[in-house]
Amino acid sequence: MTTDAQQACFEAGIKFGSLYHQFAGTPVSPASARSLEAAMAEAIENQPFCESVTVEIHDDRVADAIDHENGYTELTGSLMDVEMQIAYEGIEVRTRMAMRDGYPLMELVSVEAAKSD
């Protein structure tokens, strides 16, 4: 039997796996980055228990990765930072993905009881 906190963390992992593996390889350029950010966030926010998703694709990293005349590169974890908030049965999980030692690391930021209004 899992705890609510464990289930909330599992839900966060599912969302990150979906986001990363669904969109990795998508053609991206500085001109298309904002629309791709929005599409990624909105797609993942459709999933159960997902409160919010923030995707930031870094234009400078994208521009540096473009190595041909077509003006785009493939999206990878090294080009973006992502934050998510998951709510499950009174537990709030905050996560992020950022580059650590050359690798896009997905990590838990916090797991706590949701604040009541």
N, CA, C and O atoms as CSV, one atom per row, in Angstrom:
chain,resi,resn,atom,element,x,y,z
A,1,MET,N,N,0.839,-1.170,0.000
A,1,MET,CA,C,0.000,0.000,0.000
A,1,MET,C,C,0.895,1.248,0.000
A,1,MET,O,O,1.836,1.345,0.788
A,2,THR,N,N,0.599,2.171,-0.866
A,2,THR,CA,C,1.393,3.399,-0.928
A,2,THR,C,C,0.724,4.505,-0.119
A,2,THR,O,O,-0.488,4.507,0.095
A,3,THR,N,N,1.549,5.435,0.316
A,3,THR,CA,C,1.018,6.610,1.003
A,3,THR,C,C,0.578,7.632,-0.039
A,3,THR,O,O,0.939,7.517,-1.211
A,4,ASP,N,N,-0.195,8.624,0.374
A,4,ASP,CA,C,-0.599,9.694,-0.534
A,4,ASP,C,C,0.623,10.449,-1.058
A,4,ASP,O,O,0.655,10.841,-2.225
A,5,ALA,N,N,1.617,10.652,-0.211
A,5,ALA,CA,C,2.831,11.348,-0.643
A,5,ALA,C,C,3.577,10.539,-1.702
A,5,ALA,O,O,4.065,11.098,-2.685
A,6,GLN,N,N,3.664,9.227,-1.502
A,6,GLN,CA,C,4.319,8.385,-2.506
A,6,GLN,C,C,3.556,8.411,-3.825
A,6,GLN,O,O,4.166,8.475,-4.892
A,7,GLN,N,N,2.244,8.363,-3.763
A,7,GLN,CA,C,1.434,8.395,-4.979
A,7,GLN,C,C,1.582,9.743,-5.683
A,7,GLN,O,O,1.649,9.797,-6.911
A,8,ALA,N,N,1.633,10.820,-4.921
A,8,ALA,CA,C,1.815,12.148,-5.509
A,8,ALA,C,C,3.165,12.235,-6.220
A,8,ALA,O,O,3.255,12.810,-7.305
A,9,CYS,N,N,4.203,11.675,-5.627
A,9,CYS,CA,C,5.529,11.660,-6.258
A,9,CYS,C,C,5.519,10.802,-7.519
A,9,CYS,O,O,6.132,11.167,-8.522
A,10,PHE,N,N,4.834,9.678,-7.475
A,10,PHE,CA,C,4.685,8.831,-8.654
A,10,PHE,C,C,3.998,9.600,-9.777
A,10,PHE,O,O,4.431,9.538,-10.928
A,11,GLU,N,N,2.933,10.323,-9.448
A,11,GLU,CA,C,2.217,11.118,-10.450
A,11,GLU,C,C,3.148,12.150,-11.080
A,11,GLU,O,O,3.099,12.376,-12.289
A,12,ALA,N,N,3.992,12.773,-10.269
A,12,ALA,CA,C,4.952,13.743,-10.800
A,12,ALA,C,C,5.914,13.066,-11.771
A,12,ALA,O,O,6.218,13.618,-12.828
A,13,GLY,N,N,6.387,11.893,-11.426
A,13,GLY,CA,C,7.297,11.157,-12.310
A,13,GLY,C,C,6.656,10.794,-13.630
A,13,GLY,O,O,7.296,10.883,-14.678
A,14,ILE,N,N,5.398,10.385,-13.592
A,14,ILE,CA,C,4.668,10.051,-14.818
A,14,ILE,C,C,4.581,11.275,-15.721
A,14,ILE,O,O,4.784,11.174,-16.931
A,15,LYS,N,N,4.284,12.418,-15.142
A,15,LYS,CA,C,4.147,13.641,-15.937
A,15,LYS,C,C,5.476,14.050,-16.561
A,15,LYS,O,O,5.514,14.466,-17.719
A,16,PHE,N,N,6.563,13.937,-15.807
A,16,PHE,CA,C,7.866,14.265,-16.368
A,16,PHE,C,C,8.247,13.297,-17.487
A,16,PHE,O,O,8.759,13.714,-18.526
A,17,GLY,N,N,8.000,12.016,-17.275
A,17,GLY,CA,C,8.304,11.041,-18.325
A,17,GLY,C,C,7.520,11.328,-19.583
A,17,GLY,O,O,8.055,11.253,-20.689
A,18,SER,N,N,6.265,11.652,-19.419
A,18,SER,CA,C,5.410,11.978,-20.555
A,18,SER,C,C,5.913,13.219,-21.269
A,18,SER,O,O,6.038,13.226,-22.494
A,19,LEU,N,N,6.201,14.268,-20.511
A,19,LEU,CA,C,6.669,15.521,-21.111
A,19,LEU,C,C,7.971,15.305,-21.871
A,19,LEU,O,O,8.089,15.683,-23.036
A,20,TYR,N,N,8.930,14.707,-21.216
A,20,TYR,CA,C,10.250,14.578,-21.827
A,20,TYR,C,C,10.220,13.676,-23.057
A,20,TYR,O,O,10.725,14.051,-24.115
A,21,HIS,N,N,9.644,12.514,-22.926
A,21,HIS,CA,C,9.715,11.548,-24.017
A,21,HIS,C,C,8.711,11.822,-25.130
A,21,HIS,O,O,8.887,11.340,-26.250
A,22,GLN,N,N,7.680,12.573,-24.845
A,22,GLN,CA,C,6.739,12.962,-25.892
A,22,GLN,C,C,7.322,14.064,-26.765
A,22,GLN,O,O,7.093,14.073,-27.975
A,23,PHE,N,N,8.071,14.994,-26.177
A,23,PHE,CA,C,8.511,16.173,-26.917
A,23,PHE,C,C,9.994,16.158,-27.302
A,23,PHE,O,O,10.402,16.962,-28.140
A,24,ALA,N,N,10.805,15.283,-26.727
A,24,ALA,CA,C,12.215,15.207,-27.121
A,24,ALA,C,C,12.283,14.890,-28.610
A,24,ALA,O,O,11.600,13.987,-29.093
A,25,GLY,N,N,13.096,15.625,-29.317
A,25,GLY,CA,C,13.235,15.438,-30.759
A,25,GLY,C,C,12.368,16.355,-31.592
A,25,GLY,O,O,12.511,16.395,-32.814
A,26,THR,N,N,11.466,17.097,-30.955
A,26,THR,CA,C,10.619,18.041,-31.681
A,26,THR,C,C,11.497,19.137,-32.290
A,26,THR,O,O,12.354,19.680,-31.593
A,27,PRO,N,N,11.309,19.476,-33.563
A,27,PRO,CA,C,12.065,20.580,-34.132
A,27,PRO,C,C,11.729,21.884,-33.396
A,27,PRO,O,O,10.560,22.177,-33.143
A,28,VAL,N,N,12.764,22.660,-33.058
A,28,VAL,CA,C,12.563,23.922,-32.341
A,28,VAL,C,C,13.562,24.964,-32.840
A,28,VAL,O,O,14.706,24.647,-33.165
A,29,SER,N,N,13.115,26.179,-32.890
A,29,SER,CA,C,13.959,27.325,-33.228
A,29,SER,C,C,13.613,28.433,-32.244
A,29,SER,O,O,12.600,28.344,-31.551
A,30,PRO,N,N,14.430,29.469,-32.171
A,30,PRO,CA,C,14.044,30.584,-31.299
A,30,PRO,C,C,12.669,31.150,-31.657
A,30,PRO,O,O,11.950,31.613,-30.772
A,31,ALA,N,N,12.296,31.122,-32.920
A,31,ALA,CA,C,11.004,31.660,-33.343
A,31,ALA,C,C,9.826,30.789,-32.908
A,31,ALA,O,O,8.715,31.290,-32.736
A,32,SER,N,N,10.061,29.501,-32.731
A,32,SER,CA,C,8.954,28.599,-32.361
A,32,SER,C,C,8.965,28.209,-30.892
A,32,SER,O,O,8.075,27.486,-30.443
A,33,ALA,N,N,9.942,28.666,-30.143
A,33,ALA,CA,C,10.107,28.220,-28.752
A,33,ALA,C,C,8.904,28.546,-27.875
A,33,ALA,O,O,8.480,27.699,-27.089
A,34,ARG,N,N,8.331,29.770,-27.988
A,34,ARG,CA,C,7.209,30.145,-27.111
A,34,ARG,C,C,5.992,29.251,-27.368
A,34,ARG,O,O,5.338,28.813,-26.421
A,35,SER,N,N,5.687,28.980,-28.630
A,35,SER,CA,C,4.516,28.145,-28.910
A,35,SER,C,C,4.751,26.711,-28.452
A,35,SER,O,O,3.816,26.044,-28.008
A,36,LEU,N,N,5.991,26.227,-28.554
A,36,LEU,CA,C,6.296,24.875,-28.074
A,36,LEU,C,C,6.207,24.808,-26.559
A,36,LEU,O,O,5.697,23.830,-26.012
A,37,GLU,N,N,6.699,25.840,-25.869
A,37,GLU,CA,C,6.563,25.891,-24.407
A,37,GLU,C,C,5.097,25.763,-24.001
A,37,GLU,O,O,4.748,24.968,-23.129
A,38,ALA,N,N,4.245,26.561,-24.647
A,38,ALA,CA,C,2.816,26.554,-24.312
A,38,ALA,C,C,2.189,25.204,-24.615
A,38,ALA,O,O,1.408,24.692,-23.815
A,39,ALA,N,N,2.519,24.627,-25.753
A,39,ALA,CA,C,1.948,23.322,-26.120
A,39,ALA,C,C,2.355,22.240,-25.126
A,39,ALA,O,O,1.535,21.406,-24.742
A,40,MET,N,N,3.607,22.254,-24.713
A,40,MET,CA,C,4.079,21.260,-23.754
A,40,MET,C,C,3.361,21.410,-22.423
A,40,MET,O,O,2.863,20.428,-21.871
A,41,ALA,N,N,3.304,22.622,-21.910
A,41,ALA,CA,C,2.654,22.860,-20.619
A,41,ALA,C,C,1.183,22.489,-20.665
A,41,ALA,O,O,0.684,21.814,-19.765
A,42,GLU,N,N,0.489,22.922,-21.701
A,42,GLU,CA,C,-0.947,22.640,-21.799
A,42,GLU,C,C,-1.222,21.147,-21.953
A,42,GLU,O,O,-2.203,20.643,-21.405
A,43,ALA,N,N,-0.381,20.439,-22.684
A,43,ALA,CA,C,-0.577,18.996,-22.857
A,43,ALA,C,C,-0.438,18.263,-21.525
A,43,ALA,O,O,-1.259,17.404,-21.203
A,44,ILE,N,N,0.582,18.594,-20.760
A,44,ILE,CA,C,0.808,17.900,-19.494
A,44,ILE,C,C,-0.225,18.312,-18.450
A,44,ILE,O,O,-0.624,17.490,-17.625
A,45,GLU,N,N,-0.668,19.574,-18.470
A,45,GLU,CA,C,-1.686,20.029,-17.516
A,45,GLU,C,C,-3.021,19.306,-17.706
A,45,GLU,O,O,-3.860,19.330,-16.805
A,46,ASN,N,N,-3.231,18.674,-18.841
A,46,ASN,CA,C,-4.445,17.882,-19.052
A,46,ASN,C,C,-4.484,16.642,-18.173
A,46,ASN,O,O,-5.564,16.107,-17.921
A,47,GLN,N,N,-3.352,16.179,-17.708
A,47,GLN,CA,C,-3.287,14.936,-16.955
A,47,GLN,C,C,-3.840,15.120,-15.537
A,47,GLN,O,O,-3.772,16.211,-14.971
A,48,PRO,N,N,-4.382,14.048,-14.980
A,48,PRO,CA,C,-4.941,14.133,-13.626
A,48,PRO,C,C,-3.909,14.594,-12.604
A,48,PRO,O,O,-2.731,14.245,-12.686
A,49,PHE,N,N,-4.370,15.378,-11.651
A,49,PHE,CA,C,-3.606,15.839,-10.491
A,49,PHE,C,C,-2.553,16.893,-10.822
A,49,PHE,O,O,-1.837,17.340,-9.926
A,50,CYS,N,N,-2.442,17.294,-12.066
A,50,CYS,CA,C,-1.449,18.292,-12.453
A,50,CYS,C,C,-2.031,19.686,-12.261
A,50,CYS,O,O,-3.004,20.057,-12.918
A,51,GLU,N,N,-1.434,20.450,-11.364
A,51,GLU,CA,C,-1.902,21.795,-11.060
A,51,GLU,C,C,-1.299,22.837,-11.997
A,51,GLU,O,O,-1.996,23.734,-12.472
A,52,SER,N,N,0.004,22.710,-12.260
A,52,SER,CA,C,0.645,23.679,-13.148
A,52,SER,C,C,1.938,23.109,-13.714
A,52,SER,O,O,2.588,22.255,-13.111
A,53,VAL,N,N,2.283,23.608,-14.887
A,53,VAL,CA,C,3.532,23.254,-15.555
A,53,VAL,C,C,4.110,24.537,-16.149
A,53,VAL,O,O,3.398,25.309,-16.791
A,54,THR,N,N,5.390,24.753,-15.932
A,54,THR,CA,C,6.090,25.876,-16.552
A,54,THR,C,C,7.254,25.306,-17.351
A,54,THR,O,O,8.105,24.600,-16.811
A,55,VAL,N,N,7.280,25.618,-18.637
A,55,VAL,CA,C,8.369,25.185,-19.511
A,55,VAL,C,C,9.081,26.432,-20.011
A,55,VAL,O,O,8.442,27.345,-20.534
A,56,GLU,N,N,10.389,26.476,-19.854
A,56,GLU,CA,C,11.191,27.581,-20.372
A,56,GLU,C,C,12.237,27.002,-21.315
A,56,GLU,O,O,13.163,26.313,-20.887
A,57,ILE,N,N,12.077,27.289,-22.597
A,57,ILE,CA,C,13.062,26.900,-23.602
A,57,ILE,C,C,13.986,28.099,-23.795
A,57,ILE,O,O,13.525,29.201,-24.093
A,58,HIS,N,N,15.260,27.889,-23.628
A,58,HIS,CA,C,16.242,28.970,-23.658
A,58,HIS,C,C,16.678,29.256,-25.095
A,58,HIS,O,O,17.330,28.430,-25.734
A,59,ASP,N,N,16.311,30.429,-25.588
A,59,ASP,CA,C,16.615,30.810,-26.966
A,59,ASP,C,C,18.108,30.755,-27.263
A,59,ASP,O,O,18.505,30.323,-28.345
A,60,ASP,N,N,18.935,31.182,-26.326
A,60,ASP,CA,C,20.375,31.172,-26.574
A,60,ASP,C,C,20.902,29.750,-26.731
A,60,ASP,O,O,21.765,29.502,-27.574
A,61,ARG,N,N,20.397,28.817,-25.934
A,61,ARG,CA,C,20.818,27.414,-26.058
A,61,ARG,C,C,20.340,26.820,-27.380
A,61,ARG,O,O,21.063,26.068,-28.034
A,62,VAL,N,N,19.097,27.173,-27.767
A,62,VAL,CA,C,18.563,26.688,-29.048
A,62,VAL,C,C,19.419,27.222,-30.195
A,62,VAL,O,O,19.829,26.463,-31.073
A,63,ALA,N,N,19.686,28.513,-30.185
A,63,ALA,CA,C,20.486,29.118,-31.259
A,63,ALA,C,C,21.867,28.469,-31.339
A,63,ALA,O,O,22.364,28.209,-32.435
A,64,ASP,N,N,22.488,28.207,-30.198
A,64,ASP,CA,C,23.808,27.571,-30.180
A,64,ASP,C,C,23.768,26.136,-30.709
A,64,ASP,O,O,24.763,25.646,-31.242
A,65,ALA,N,N,22.627,25.464,-30.564
A,65,ALA,CA,C,22.509,24.070,-30.999
A,65,ALA,C,C,22.186,23.921,-32.485
A,65,ALA,O,O,22.308,22.826,-33.035
A,66,ILE,N,N,21.780,25.000,-33.136
A,66,ILE,CA,C,21.450,24.942,-34.563
A,66,ILE,C,C,22.753,24.836,-35.345
A,66,ILE,O,O,23.608,25.718,-35.270
A,67,ASP,N,N,22.894,23.746,-36.098
A,67,ASP,CA,C,24.159,23.529,-36.805
A,67,ASP,C,C,23.975,23.308,-38.313
A,67,ASP,O,O,24.843,22.726,-38.964
A,68,HIS,N,N,22.861,23.765,-38.861
A,68,HIS,CA,C,22.643,23.648,-40.306
A,68,HIS,C,C,21.799,24.811,-40.795
A,68,HIS,O,O,21.278,25.590,-39.997
A,69,GLU,N,N,21.668,24.924,-42.093
A,69,GLU,CA,C,20.995,26.083,-42.687
A,69,GLU,C,C,19.476,26.073,-42.551
A,69,GLU,O,O,18.836,27.054,-42.928
A,70,ASN,N,N,18.882,25.023,-42.037
A,70,ASN,CA,C,17.421,24.964,-41.920
A,70,ASN,C,C,16.880,25.780,-40.747
A,70,ASN,O,O,15.673,26.012,-40.675
A,71,GLY,N,N,17.728,26.215,-39.839
A,71,GLY,CA,C,17.318,27.135,-38.793
A,71,GLY,C,C,16.622,26.533,-37.588
A,71,GLY,O,O,15.938,27.249,-36.856
A,72,TYR,N,N,16.775,25.245,-37.363
A,72,TYR,CA,C,16.175,24.631,-36.181
A,72,TYR,C,C,17.088,23.529,-35.662
A,72,TYR,O,O,18.038,23.115,-36.326
A,73,THR,N,N,16.777,23.071,-34.468
A,73,THR,CA,C,17.453,21.921,-33.890
A,73,THR,C,C,16.396,21.039,-33.247
A,73,THR,O,O,15.220,21.403,-33.232
A,74,GLU,N,N,16.783,19.900,-32.721
A,74,GLU,CA,C,15.852,19.019,-32.020
A,74,GLU,C,C,15.849,19.360,-30.538
A,74,GLU,O,O,16.900,19.582,-29.937
A,75,LEU,N,N,14.654,19.400,-29.957
A,75,LEU,CA,C,14.512,19.699,-28.542
A,75,LEU,C,C,15.146,18.595,-27.702
A,75,LEU,O,O,14.897,17.409,-27.920
A,76,THR,N,N,15.959,18.999,-26.750
A,76,THR,CA,C,16.539,18.083,-25.764
A,76,THR,C,C,16.413,18.731,-24.388
A,76,THR,O,O,16.095,19.915,-24.273
A,77,GLY,N,N,16.659,17.959,-23.374
A,77,GLY,CA,C,16.593,18.483,-22.012
A,77,GLY,C,C,17.571,19.600,-21.755
A,77,GLY,O,O,17.333,20.437,-20.885
A,78,SER,N,N,18.671,19.636,-22.490
A,78,SER,CA,C,19.674,20.678,-22.273
A,78,SER,C,C,19.201,22.052,-22.725
A,78,SER,O,O,19.836,23.056,-22.404
A,79,LEU,N,N,18.102,22.116,-23.459
A,79,LEU,CA,C,17.605,23.382,-23.997
A,79,LEU,C,C,16.510,24.006,-23.146
A,79,LEU,O,O,16.053,25.108,-23.447
A,80,MET,N,N,16.077,23.319,-22.084
A,80,MET,CA,C,14.913,23.809,-21.343
A,80,MET,C,C,15.019,23.550,-19.852
A,80,MET,O,O,15.781,22.700,-19.393
A,81,ASP,N,N,14.224,24.319,-19.111
A,81,ASP,CA,C,13.984,24.086,-17.689
A,81,ASP,C,C,12.480,23.906,-17.529
A,81,ASP,O,O,11.693,24.563,-18.210
A,82,VAL,N,N,12.089,23.021,-16.634
A,82,VAL,CA,C,10.676,22.713,-16.423
A,82,VAL,C,C,10.391,22.676,-14.928
A,82,VAL,O,O,11.195,22.167,-14.147
A,83,GLU,N,N,9.242,23.218,-14.536
A,83,GLU,CA,C,8.753,23.098,-13.164
A,83,GLU,C,C,7.323,22.599,-13.212
A,83,GLU,O,O,6.556,22.977,-14.098
A,84,MET,N,N,6.958,21.742,-12.249
A,84,MET,CA,C,5.595,21.216,-12.161
A,84,MET,C,C,5.120,21.240,-10.725
A,84,MET,O,O,5.902,21.143,-9.779
A,85,GLN,N,N,3.798,21.376,-10.593
A,85,GLN,CA,C,3.145,21.262,-9.294
A,85,GLN,C,C,2.045,20.210,-9.436
A,85,GLN,O,O,1.181,20.312,-10.307
A,86,ILE,N,N,2.091,19.213,-8.580
A,86,ILE,CA,C,1.132,18.115,-8.579
A,86,ILE,C,C,0.400,18.146,-7.242
A,86,ILE,O,O,1.018,18.352,-6.197
A,87,ALA,N,N,-0.914,17.943,-7.275
A,87,ALA,CA,C,-1.711,17.876,-6.044
A,87,ALA,C,C,-2.462,16.559,-6.031
A,87,ALA,O,O,-3.173,16.225,-6.979
A,88,TYR,N,N,-2.297,15.809,-4.940
A,88,TYR,CA,C,-2.956,14.511,-4.810
A,88,TYR,C,C,-3.362,14.307,-3.362
A,88,TYR,O,O,-2.516,14.263,-2.469
A,89,GLU,N,N,-4.665,14.182,-3.135
A,89,GLU,CA,C,-5.205,13.847,-1.807
A,89,GLU,C,C,-4.582,14.683,-0.686
A,89,GLU,O,O,-4.163,14.146,0.340
A,90,GLY,N,N,-4.526,15.994,-0.891
A,90,GLY,CA,C,-4.026,16.882,0.149
A,90,GLY,C,C,-2.512,16.995,0.214
A,90,GLY,O,O,-1.982,17.638,1.120
A,91,ILE,N,N,-1.806,16.383,-0.729
A,91,ILE,CA,C,-0.353,16.472,-0.796
A,91,ILE,C,C,0.019,17.298,-2.021
A,91,ILE,O,O,-0.521,17.090,-3.107
A,92,GLU,N,N,0.938,18.229,-1.841
A,92,GLU,CA,C,1.425,19.040,-2.946
A,92,GLU,C,C,2.884,18.679,-3.206
A,92,GLU,O,O,3.720,18.708,-2.303
A,93,VAL,N,N,3.169,18.339,-4.465
A,93,VAL,CA,C,4.528,17.995,-4.872
A,93,VAL,C,C,4.999,19.035,-5.873
A,93,VAL,O,O,4.305,19.342,-6.843
A,94,ARG,N,N,6.170,19.566,-5.630
A,94,ARG,CA,C,6.803,20.489,-6.576
A,94,ARG,C,C,8.048,19.795,-7.122
A,94,ARG,O,O,8.824,19.193,-6.381
A,95,THR,N,N,8.214,19.898,-8.430
A,95,THR,CA,C,9.339,19.253,-9.100
A,95,THR,C,C,9.986,20.237,-10.066
A,95,THR,O,O,9.422,21.285,-10.380
A,96,ARG,N,N,11.175,19.881,-10.529
A,96,ARG,CA,C,11.814,20.676,-11.567
A,96,ARG,C,C,12.772,19.800,-12.360
A,96,ARG,O,O,13.224,18.750,-11.903
A,97,MET,N,N,13.060,20.268,-13.550
A,97,MET,CA,C,14.093,19.669,-14.380
A,97,MET,C,C,15.038,20.787,-14.771
A,97,MET,O,O,14.616,21.811,-15.310
A,98,ALA,N,N,16.310,20.588,-14.499
A,98,ALA,CA,C,17.326,21.564,-14.861
A,98,ALA,C,C,18.619,20.804,-15.126
A,98,ALA,O,O,18.779,19.663,-14.695
A,99,MET,N,N,19.520,21.436,-15.824
A,99,MET,CA,C,20.793,20.809,-16.139
A,99,MET,C,C,21.666,20.710,-14.892
A,99,MET,O,O,21.838,21.686,-14.161
A,100,ARG,N,N,22.205,19.536,-14.663
A,100,ARG,CA,C,23.158,19.289,-13.576
A,100,ARG,C,C,24.291,18.453,-14.160
A,100,ARG,O,O,24.077,17.322,-14.597
A,101,ASP,N,N,25.468,19.001,-14.164
A,101,ASP,CA,C,26.647,18.297,-14.678
A,101,ASP,C,C,26.417,17.753,-16.090
A,101,ASP,O,O,26.811,16.630,-16.403
A,102,GLY,N,N,25.776,18.561,-16.934
A,102,GLY,CA,C,25.565,18.182,-18.326
A,102,GLY,C,C,24.410,17.227,-18.573
A,102,GLY,O,O,24.277,16.687,-19.671
A,103,TYR,N,N,23.575,17.013,-17.567
A,103,TYR,CA,C,22.459,16.068,-17.695
A,103,TYR,C,C,21.167,16.749,-17.242
A,103,TYR,O,O,21.160,17.449,-16.230
A,104,PRO,N,N,20.065,16.546,-17.992
A,104,PRO,CA,C,18.786,17.133,-17.540
A,104,PRO,C,C,18.198,16.306,-16.400
A,104,PRO,O,O,17.559,15.279,-16.630
A,105,LEU,N,N,18.417,16.761,-15.184
A,105,LEU,CA,C,18.002,16.031,-13.991
A,105,LEU,C,C,16.606,16.448,-13.561
A,105,LEU,O,O,16.326,17.638,-13.415
A,106,MET,N,N,15.736,15.475,-13.361
A,106,MET,CA,C,14.381,15.717,-12.858
A,106,MET,C,C,14.413,15.397,-11.371
A,106,MET,O,O,14.864,14.325,-10.967
A,107,GLU,N,N,13.929,16.337,-10.555
A,107,GLU,CA,C,14.053,16.137,-9.120
A,107,GLU,C,C,12.847,16.682,-8.365
A,107,GLU,O,O,12.137,17.569,-8.838
A,108,LEU,N,N,12.641,16.122,-7.176
A,108,LEU,CA,C,11.629,16.638,-6.259
A,108,LEU,C,C,12.190,17.874,-5.583
A,108,LEU,O,O,13.331,17.873,-5.120
A,109,VAL,N,N,11.396,18.921,-5.525
A,109,VAL,CA,C,11.771,20.129,-4.802
A,109,VAL,C,C,11.163,20.083,-3.413
A,109,VAL,O,O,11.829,20.388,-2.424
A,110,SER,N,N,9.876,19.694,-3.340
A,110,SER,CA,C,9.214,19.590,-2.043
A,110,SER,C,C,8.023,18.649,-2.132
A,110,SER,O,O,7.407,18.484,-3.186
A,111,VAL,N,N,7.722,18.042,-1.001
A,111,VAL,CA,C,6.540,17.191,-0.819
A,111,VAL,C,C,5.961,17.591,0.528
A,111,VAL,O,O,6.581,17.378,1.569
A,112,GLU,N,N,4.756,18.177,0.498
A,112,GLU,CA,C,4.177,18.659,1.761
A,112,GLU,C,C,2.661,18.670,1.690
A,112,GLU,O,O,2.064,18.576,0.617
A,113,ALA,N,N,2.065,18.786,2.853
A,113,ALA,CA,C,0.612,18.917,2.898
A,113,ALA,C,C,0.208,20.217,2.200
A,113,ALA,O,O,0.832,21.260,2.390
A,114,ALA,N,N,-0.838,20.132,1.399
A,114,ALA,CA,C,-1.313,21.302,0.670
A,114,ALA,C,C,-1.778,22.367,1.665
A,114,ALA,O,O,-2.369,22.057,2.700
A,115,LYS,N,N,-1.504,23.593,1.335
A,115,LYS,CA,C,-1.939,24.709,2.187
A,115,LYS,C,C,-3.420,24.970,1.933
A,115,LYS,O,O,-3.864,25.008,0.785
A,116,SER,N,N,-4.173,25.149,3.000
A,116,SER,CA,C,-5.595,25.462,2.845
A,116,SER,C,C,-5.769,26.965,2.775
A,116,SER,O,O,-5.008,27.715,3.385
A,117,ASP,N,N,-6.764,27.400,2.037
A,117,ASP,CA,C,-7.019,28.841,1.864
A,117,ASP,C,C,-7.798,29.427,3.017
A,117,ASP,O,O,-8.091,30.622,3.021
